[in-house]
Amino acid sequence: MFVTNYIKMNKLIKNYVSLSQLKLNIITNYISKLWTNLLSFLLVPIYLYYLGIEAYGLIGAFYTITSFINLLDLGLGTTLNREVALRNSTIESKTTIPNLLKTAEIIYWCMSVALIILLVLLTPIISTQWLKADKLNSETIHWAVVILGFTIAIRWAITPYKSTLIGLEKQVSLNIFECLIITLRDLGGIAILLWVSRTIVFFLFWQGLIAVIEVFLFVILAWQNLPIKNIQARFEIKIIQQIWQFAMTVNWTTLVSLLLTQLDKILLSKFVSLEKFGYYAIAYTLASSIITIFQPFMVAISPHLTILIAQGKIDKLKYAFHKSSLFITILITPIATVFIFFAPTVLEIWTHSPEVITQASEPLRLLSFGILMGSMIQVQYLLQLAIGKPQIYALFGTFSVLFATPMFFLLLPRFELIGAAIIWAILNTVYYLLFSRITHFYILPNEYLRWLFQDTLIPMIICFTVSFINFQLQSYFPEIQIISIGIVTVINYGLLFLWYKYQIKSMLISSQNRKLKI
């Protein structure tokens, strides 16, 4: 009896420790992301003031054009995250993590050098033949592109160290470090603009310098946090042979994701001026803040789902899936509805620019709606990665690219910013309706209806209804518009919190009833 009780208590303690670590990771992820977003929210208007909309558009356009460089990752970043989490779950496999990191490290540094060479060769084409500038001279654009290329290449080498830390669930140390680096980079950038030079070249030079410091410190942080430190790590071809198939499938999904998320901006940077692209970049930056709201949670839950599947705990997996999906819906829907219904007011608060309000309001509405729809399926994508079947997303995404590409070429020349945002909204709505259904044919097939209604649709209907009523009432009380937006956001979060508590209680009761039947 004593032995039985001891075993049960030991299991309970282990579960508590695991849960505490997961919660700690989530909390620190959110603190880090909150600080990052706060800096961005406060500093972007300052960047616009000192650098101008064209320089801001140049930075956004360059990152968009070079986003396809991520394909050189070959899916290794995501694969490394998953492999570290799997190997760290058993004592025997922990000894292989140093060799895994060393192998990935050498691959990434080789690619980083190749990337620098590639971007140097592409600089003349990007700076003279692709980007359209009215106010920035050609020499400024050239050096800006050179420095941005170097910064991207040097930060490329961070991926294996960051993926390792996430897989080890060392996200507390990771978040503290990233907060310090981002603070130094962003506040230092403002100092450069205020006291050194108000030019984009000096501003970007500081970003590149911080990137060098960042990658150096990441190397130290990752190796110091390995579970096994007294092993001489070495490069192993065998490791590549073990993971290459999964990595290539992930790379396929990366290609699809890049095409779906960047094609609008790549084509816009060609069809419209840098000034107009700057307006779209502002709308997209604000809309994509919806993603940053739940991204810290996704980073924390990913290795947790992988471990549950590896240990065969299907009931816990179902609970984690629904709880995570519902949590994301509740987290982002009130903010998304504010962007959708009150875009001009939000842009006025943020930028104080009449031109930005005029040009970016409608794209912000459509982009926010699209991102809201696309965010609902993110936990399902994590499940696919956890079970080693990302090809479901890859196949669906491939068909989506084939549908979206001609639509972009058809609508962008005529409707420009609005056309790009409309396609984005339609595409993500199709993902919400069809991709989710296809996923549940293969994974947790009996959980689809609960996910569709309880986890996503009902919370969205609640928020949209409350926001629409407030939107209609604002025409009668325009003087309290900002206050009413704050009130309706609090109401939405309050209602969704009650819905969340009710659903969690319902799932726990259902789980207990199943155990009693057994």
ROROVEX-764890 format. One record per residue (C-alpha): residue in one letter; x, y, z. Coordinates in steps of 0.001 Angstrom, whole numbers, plus 500000, padded with zeros to 6 digits. Layout:
N
AXYZ
...
REM end
This chain:
518
M500000500000500000
F502817502378500944
V504671501599497711
T501510502149495647
N500790505484497325
Y504424506539496873
I504284505791493140
K501048507739492773
M502445510677494725
N505631510615492651
K503602510748489423
L501510513608490816
I504637515588491733
K506108515020488278
N502909516215486623
Y502837519285488879
V506451520149488084
S505818519714484355
L502695521857484521
S504501524531486517
Q507321524656483976
L504821524978481132
K503000527802482902
L506285529527483710
N507322529313480054
I503994530765478936
I504137533613481465
T507703534622480599
N506959534291476868
Y504127536770477301
I506146539185479395
S508860539144476731
K506406539594473864
L504469542291475737
W507648544283476254
T508675543801472609
N505273544912471329
L505185547872473704
L508544549050472378
S507349548602468805
F504085550432469463
L505859553377471090
L508833553598468747
V507318553081465262
P505777556596465249
I509221557964466207
Y510835556009463356
L508243557430460970
Y508928560960462223
Y512723560821461878
L513155558396458967
G510003559118456947
I507419556793455430
E509633555950452433
A512564554755454561
Y510156552727456705
G508710551223453522
L512250550408452327
I512949548325455430
G509613546507455108
A510065545888451390
F513581544490451836
Y512527542045454544
T509617540963452348
I511786540402449270
T514408538463451227
S511867536435453217
F512277533535450805
I515828533152452058
N514158531298454949
L513870528354452556
L517600527820453035
D516661526695456535
L515429523455454903
G513087522928457860
L516002522352460245
G514914524983462795
T511502523414463454
T512962519910463213
L515682520732465735
N513093522090468162
R511081518855467908
E514127516575468057
V515533518256471157
A512161517983472910
L511889514279472013
R515473513448473008
N515208515391476243
S512175513290477294
T514304510188478020
I517579509844479914
E519230507645477274
S518688510045474375
K519808513173476257
T523420512303475532
T522795512797471785
I521680516450472112
P525218517985472070
N526037516204468790
L522659517284467404
L523401520917468220
K526970520738466892
T525735519272463593
A523076521949463196
E525523524660464262
I528036523832461530
I525301523650458881
Y523863527032459853
W527195528843459971
C528057527533456505
M524689528755455234
S525217532107456935
V528449532670455015
A526746531600451780
L523898533973452555
I526223536949452894
I527723536174449473
L524267535741447921
L522925539025449278
V526021540929448156
L525405539653444621
L521706540557444779
T522223544073446185
P522431545878442792
I519287544159441522
I517245544871444657
S518395548469445105
T518139549631441490
Q515717547385439608
W513118546351442184
L512607549119444736
K510946552373443636
A511926555472445624
D511028559135445121
K512897560798447997
L515731558421448943
N518778558647446658
S520308555545445029
E523436555538447210
T521378555546450412
I519232552682449136
H522357550732448110
W524025550964451535
A520755550319453342
V520292547103451357
V523913546043452058
I523567546538455815
L520147544876455941
G521557541908454036
F524459541543456459
T522107541767459446
I519833539053458062
A522792536788457290
I524436537144460696
R521155536590462555
W520622533453460478
A523112531616462687
I520920532199465775
T518331529586464706
P519982526365466029
Y520676527901469433
K517193529333469812
S515505526108468638
T517585524116471137
L516589526369474047
I512904526137473104
G513088522346472775
L514734522122476215
E511936524351477592
K514556526874478743
Q512299529683477671
V512695531715480865
S516400532308480190
L515656532828476493
N513016535472477177
I515142537431479641
F517994537480477151
E515808538522474201
C514190541335476205
L517619542774477016
I518826542535473407
I515661544028471910
T515706546883474420
L519321547660473597
R518634547461469856
D515478549594469795
L516357552258472351
G519876552420470928
G518340552985467499
I516406555972468837
A519613557315470416
I521338557052467014
L518540559049465367
L518543561686468102
W522250562257468687
V524274560723465837
S522459560921462495
R518856560978461317
T519613558774458321
I518516555234457622
V522122554089457005
F523331554929460529
F520124553509462017
L520602550191460200
F524317550068461046
W523360549984464728
Q520919547117464045
G523714545141462384
L526113545724465276
I523548544452467784
A522965541375465586
V526669540461465913
I526520540780469709
E523262538812469820
V524533535768467928
F527718535644470041
L525705535594473287
F523240533010471910
V526118530582471352
I527097530817475019
L523506530570476298
A522599527457474293
W525718525437475121
Q525530526338478827
N521926525056479070
L522474521602477539
P521427518746479884
I524734516939479204
K527811519172479250
N530770516804479695
I530630515312476200
Q532877516373473344
A530289517302470725
R530983516416467101
F529406516663463665
E527491513477462707
I526196512601459248
K523987509984460927
I521936512730462585
I521226514341459214
Q520148510958457833
Q517723510534460748
I515970513866460416
W516235514912456759
Q512879513531455589
F510911515320458288
A513016518464457777
M512355518534454036
T508613518201454605
V508758521077457082
N510716523073454501
W507925522400452028
T505452523866454527
T507829526811455027
L507829527489451288
V504043527358451197
S503737529625454241
L506140532150452774
L504287532228449487
L500962532678451229
T502118535342453700
Q504624537260451575
L503360537066447989
D501023540027448483
K503821542219449835
I506401541086447270
L504103541928444368
L502951545170445984
S506579546283446358
K506831545885442579
F503463547373441552
V503236550375443905
S505602553074445168
L507569552713448395
E505269555316449948
K502139553270449272
F503916550104450313
G504808551876453556
Y501105552374454278
Y500429548691453638
A503414547777455837
I501943549834458686
A498558548102458327
Y500187544681458182
T502462545436461151
L499471546375463271
A497326543464462078
S500148540968462614
S500375542090466236
I497408539728466621
I499842536891465896
T502344538151468438
I499623537994471091
F499351534204470913
Q502809533346469557
P504422533083473017
F501795530510473966
M502455528543470782
V506183528436471479
A505555527093474984
I502891524521474069
S504700523031471039
P507228520832472918
H504496519958475445
L502265518521472700
T505218516619471245
I505944515004474626
L502266514036475161
I502179512291471774
A505539510588472381
Q504208509242475692
G500887508157474157
K498713510265476484
I495802510780474097
D493247511990476661
K495647514647477899
L496408515534474296
K492705516123473566
Y492370518285476655
A495507520273475774
F494291520729472185
H490888522140473125
K492203524224475988
S494938525701473781
S492589526401470852
L490023528051473109
F492708530058474893
I494040531454471609
T490530532360470413
I489736534187473625
L493106535898473659
I493024537434470174
T489369537876469156
P488626541019471234
I491740542755469852
A491030541637466276
T487466542989466450
V488815546368467604
F491045546512464505
I488177545385462265
F485476547762463517
F487570550727464662
A490593550778462317
P490675554591461741
T490583555315465470
V493363552826466191
L495575554295463460
E494883557815464681
I495954556880468212
W499058555111466949
T500396557361464182
H498548560723464421
S498835560850460635
P495803561702458455
E497521560136455413
V498076556851457237
I494451556811458428
T493161557382454887
Q495411554857453165
A495742552088455788
S492316551810457462
E490604549461454982
P493677547218454543
L493911547014458342
R490300545822458619
L490717543106455991
L494164541970457119
S492985541741460744
F490007539604459761
G492243537317457692
I494806536923460459
L492042536176462969
M490736533355460753
G494206531962460093
S495152532048463769
M492373529646464683
I494104526680463016
Q497561527132464497
V497214524490467228
Q496152521990464567
Y499361522731462685
L501342522103465890
L499606518731466207
Q500717517849462688
L504312518683463562
A504089516770466836
I502967513541465143
G505463514028462311
K502926514703459512
P503354518322458363
Q502624517227454787
I498894517776455438
Y499491521506455735
A501983521435452871
L499543519830450440
F496679522122451341
G498973525129451187
T500227524148447743
F496703524175446340
S496107527517448092
V499166529040446407
L497956527830443004
F494620529524443660
A495982532756445167
T498788533557442702
P496619534376439655
M494234536283441931
F497074538537443099
F498173539257439525
L494559539961438595
L493629542290441471
L496831544039442575
P497425546203439470
R493870547540439686
F492992547602443399
E496525547768444878
L496420547726448729
I492740546797449019
G493098543995446467
A495975542399448387
A494084542597451680
I490882541109450176
I492733538055448853
W494446537635452227
A491093537679454047
I489462535194451647
L492410532818451754
N492523532625455546
T488773532129455761
V489102529148453414
Y491836527792455692
Y489575528127458713
L486698526310457020
L488473523620454965
F491961523065456370
S490562522429459831
R488154519802458494
I490866518021456514
T493171517994459547
H490575516274461702
F490175513461459198
Y493670512387460280
I494134513760463805
L491561513616466632
P488646513024464211
N485979513109466931
E487074516509468226
Y486268518639465158
L482762519824466037
R483765520821469552
W486715522768468131
L484558524458465472
F481763525605467754
Q482897525744471379
D486562526607470769
T486267529143467949
L482920530055466384
I480830530902469449
P483520533132471048
M483925534985467737
I480162535516467396
I480041536944470933
C482832539450470212
F481549540482466803
T478049541062468178
V479216543261471069
S481648545206468825
F479019545750466116
I476559547171468643
N479238549522469955
F480176550516466382
Q476564551490465665
L476266553473468901
Q479449555459468241
S477734557544465564
Y475559558985468352
F478416559525470831
P481567560336468780
E483120562336471622
I483614559184473753
Q484808556944470925
I488136555944472479
I486577555300475887
S483833553155474354
I486431551040472516
G488167550372475828
I484876549493477510
V483771547108474754
T487178545381474831
V486846544802478587
I483291543506478107
N484411541097475375
Y487256539742477480
G484920539382480443
L482318537435478469
L484934535210476858
F486595534531480202
L483258533243481543
W482892531095478407
Y486441529753478900
K485784528786482534
Y482531527082481557
Q484188525058478771
I487150523982480915
K484779522833483650
S482724520969481049
M485811519164479696
L486974518169483188
I483540516774484084
S483396514864480784
S486867513428481388
Q485928512362484919
N482760510647483656
R484786508648481107
K487133507460483857
L484194506371486024
K482729504339483140
I486087502570482695
REM end
